[in-house]
Amino acid sequence: RLSRRGRTIIFSIHQPRYSIFKLFDSLTLLALGKVLYHGPAKQALEYFSSVGYECEPFNNPADFFLDIINGDSTAVAASKEDHRPVETGRVAEDNVDSSVVDVLHQKYLNSSLYQSTKEALGKVELGWGSKQRVSKKWHEITYANGFLTQLYWVSKRSLKNLIRNPQASIAQIAVTVILALVVGAIFFGVKLDRSGIQNRVGSLFFVTTNQCFSSVSAIELFIRDKKLFV
């Protein structure tokens, strides 16, 4: 229902089975910060077959793609012997063969899929370029969105969390009411003289300090939610 309303839904799926993989419309494969494939999911097996990596019968395509990147499947080993597309001996972090990644990335750059994607992105960049103003260097935004946009969405998210968890809000209100009664009782009946002025200054100082320290806990929420937002 959320996706039909135009919301972007992001799932993190660990080793998806074939019944889940066949639901994918578009597929992007990344390794060591490089794109190895981007295009329709249904054409992925055909693409890798064209570059010399044949998927074995009854093999899960998702596992097959991971095997290609890691270079640890029998299909990949056979492909290496037949086609020799990569050099051996150079292994990058997390057991990912950097030479395999470089070769597959270069083959993707030479493919028609990359050219069509590049043309589509070029049209988008031209559209944005005509609308955006050239900003000064010190006004450049380091994030995709500015500070006010981040503040708006993080505040909206925090407010929703408070509404969805009313117990915490009720507890904060109860503590505030009790503290107000205690402070009011202590400074009740202050007279209009020199000592009364000093007492009023003391009460204002106490209330201000309490509000400052009680709001410090909200900073942690903003820091955590901002990381998720970015």
Contacts in CASP RR format, 6 or more apart in sequence:
PFRMAT RR
TARGET T0000
AUTHOR 0000-0000-0000
METHOD contacts of the structure
MODEL  1
RLSRRGRTIIFSIHQPRYSIFKLFDSLTLLALGKVLYHGPAKQALEYFSS
VGYECEPFNNPADFFLDIINGDSTAVAASKEDHRPVETGRVAEDNVDSSV
VDVLHQKYLNSSLYQSTKEALGKVELGWGSKQRVSKKWHEITYANGFLTQ
LYWVSKRSLKNLIRNPQASIAQIAVTVILALVVGAIFFGVKLDRSGIQNR
VGSLFFVTTNQCFSSVSAIELFIRDKKLFV
2 9 0 8 1.000
3 9 0 8 1.000
13 20 0 8 1.000
15 62 0 8 1.000
15 63 0 8 1.000
15 66 0 8 1.000
16 62 0 8 1.000
17 60 0 8 1.000
17 62 0 8 1.000
18 60 0 8 1.000
18 61 0 8 1.000
18 62 0 8 1.000
21 41 0 8 1.000
21 60 0 8 1.000
21 61 0 8 1.000
21 62 0 8 1.000
22 41 0 8 1.000
24 41 0 8 1.000
25 40 0 8 1.000
25 41 0 8 1.000
26 38 0 8 1.000
26 39 0 8 1.000
26 40 0 8 1.000
26 41 0 8 1.000
27 37 0 8 1.000
27 38 0 8 1.000
27 39 0 8 1.000
27 40 0 8 1.000
27 41 0 8 1.000
27 44 0 8 1.000
28 35 0 8 1.000
28 37 0 8 1.000
28 38 0 8 1.000
28 39 0 8 1.000
29 35 0 8 1.000
29 36 0 8 1.000
29 37 0 8 1.000
29 38 0 8 1.000
29 44 0 8 1.000
29 65 0 8 1.000
29 69 0 8 1.000
30 36 0 8 1.000
31 69 0 8 1.000
31 96 0 8 1.000
31 101 0 8 1.000
31 104 0 8 1.000
31 105 0 8 1.000
32 92 0 8 1.000
32 96 0 8 1.000
32 98 0 8 1.000
32 101 0 8 1.000
34 101 0 8 1.000
34 102 0 8 1.000
34 105 0 8 1.000
35 105 0 8 1.000
35 108 0 8 1.000
36 68 0 8 1.000
36 69 0 8 1.000
36 101 0 8 1.000
36 104 0 8 1.000
36 105 0 8 1.000
36 108 0 8 1.000
37 44 0 8 1.000
37 47 0 8 1.000
37 48 0 8 1.000
37 65 0 8 1.000
37 104 0 8 1.000
37 108 0 8 1.000
37 113 0 8 1.000
38 108 0 8 1.000
38 113 0 8 1.000
38 114 0 8 1.000
38 117 0 8 1.000
39 113 0 8 1.000
39 117 0 8 1.000
43 113 0 8 1.000
44 61 0 8 1.000
44 65 0 8 1.000
45 55 0 8 1.000
45 61 0 8 1.000
45 64 0 8 1.000
47 111 0 8 1.000
47 113 0 8 1.000
48 54 0 8 1.000
48 55 0 8 1.000
48 64 0 8 1.000
48 65 0 8 1.000
48 68 0 8 1.000
49 55 0 8 1.000
51 85 0 8 1.000
51 104 0 8 1.000
51 107 0 8 1.000
52 79 0 8 1.000
52 82 0 8 1.000
52 83 0 8 1.000
52 85 0 8 1.000
53 68 0 8 1.000
53 75 0 8 1.000
53 76 0 8 1.000
53 79 0 8 1.000
54 75 0 8 1.000
54 79 0 8 1.000
55 61 0 8 1.000
55 64 0 8 1.000
55 75 0 8 1.000
56 64 0 8 1.000
56 73 0 8 1.000
56 74 0 8 1.000
56 75 0 8 1.000
59 75 0 8 1.000
64 73 0 8 1.000
64 75 0 8 1.000
67 73 0 8 1.000
67 75 0 8 1.000
67 76 0 8 1.000
68 76 0 8 1.000
68 100 0 8 1.000
68 104 0 8 1.000
69 96 0 8 1.000
69 97 0 8 1.000
69 100 0 8 1.000
69 101 0 8 1.000
69 104 0 8 1.000
70 95 0 8 1.000
70 96 0 8 1.000
70 97 0 8 1.000
71 77 0 8 1.000
71 97 0 8 1.000
71 100 0 8 1.000
72 95 0 8 1.000
76 100 0 8 1.000
79 85 0 8 1.000
80 86 0 8 1.000
80 88 0 8 1.000
85 100 0 8 1.000
85 103 0 8 1.000
86 97 0 8 1.000
86 99 0 8 1.000
86 100 0 8 1.000
86 102 0 8 1.000
86 103 0 8 1.000
87 99 0 8 1.000
88 99 0 8 1.000
89 99 0 8 1.000
90 97 0 8 1.000
90 98 0 8 1.000
90 99 0 8 1.000
91 97 0 8 1.000
91 98 0 8 1.000
92 98 0 8 1.000
92 101 0 8 1.000
108 114 0 8 1.000
143 150 0 8 1.000
143 230 0 8 1.000
150 226 0 8 1.000
150 229 0 8 1.000
150 230 0 8 1.000
153 229 0 8 1.000
154 222 0 8 1.000
154 225 0 8 1.000
154 226 0 8 1.000
154 229 0 8 1.000
157 225 0 8 1.000
157 229 0 8 1.000
158 218 0 8 1.000
158 221 0 8 1.000
158 222 0 8 1.000
158 225 0 8 1.000
162 168 0 8 1.000
162 169 0 8 1.000
163 169 0 8 1.000
179 210 0 8 1.000
183 203 0 8 1.000
183 206 0 8 1.000
183 207 0 8 1.000
184 203 0 8 1.000
186 203 0 8 1.000
187 199 0 8 1.000
187 200 0 8 1.000
187 203 0 8 1.000
190 196 0 8 1.000
190 199 0 8 1.000
190 200 0 8 1.000
190 203 0 8 1.000
END
